[in-house]
Amino acid sequence: GDVFCSMDFSQLPSLNENETACLWLVDNPEHNPSGDFLLKSDKVINKQGLINNETPLTFSGIAIYKACFFNELHHVTDTGKVKLALGPLLSDAAEKNKLKGIKLKQPWTDVGTPERLTQLNNQLSRNSL
């Protein structure tokens, strides 16, 4: 993965029979100011359902999934298998009300670029996370 988080992974939530995944969402980082999803109670919904002054949140990259979530990961076409991206699968599951959501409270960093990795390493060396 390309995220850093101090979350305690020893106690993960359970999913009910209708939920296929649980996503941890964070406040929007500079590189994704418009966010990905809304969090209503403990449900993740697509941000197209935005009402009033609600602020979308960003998917942290941290999630738990039931195996059935990935049933649609590949679909067969005339030319063979085509991989589907995770984003559309998450949006589809949110549309079907199958995503549980939790707002991450622990420090989190997307280290998807060399610059952000350097920044994180500097913070960790100063013990500021």
C-alpha positions, 0 to 999 in steps of 0.5 A, a space after each residue: 500500500 501507499 498509505 501510512 497510518 497509526 491505526 490499531 488493526 487488532 479490533 476491526 468491525 464486523 460487517 452485517 449480511 448486507 454490507 460487502 466492505 468497510 471503508 475508513 475515510 479521512 478529511 480531504 488531503 491537499 491532493 484530493 480537495 473534493 473528496 470521494 464519498 459522503 459518510 451518513 451515520 455509518 454508511 458510505 454514499 456517493 458524493 453525488 448525493 451531497 446536500 447543503 453544506 456536507 463535506 465529502 471525505 476521501 477514501 483512505 485506502 484502508 478497508 476490509 472486504 468480504 470476498 463477494 465484493 470482488 465478484 465483479 472485479 473481472 468481467 468477460 467480454 468478446 476479447 477476454 477478461 477485462 479488469 475493472 478499477 476499484 473506484 467504480 466497484 466502490 461507487 457501485 457498492 455505495 449506490 447499493 448501500 453495501 458500504 459501511 464507513 468509519 471516519 479515521 481519527 488516527 494520523 494518516 498520510 498518503 505517501 503516493 509520491 516521493 515528495 510525500 514519502 520524504 515529508 512523512 519520513 521527516 515527520 517520523 524522524 522528528 516524532 511529530 506523528 
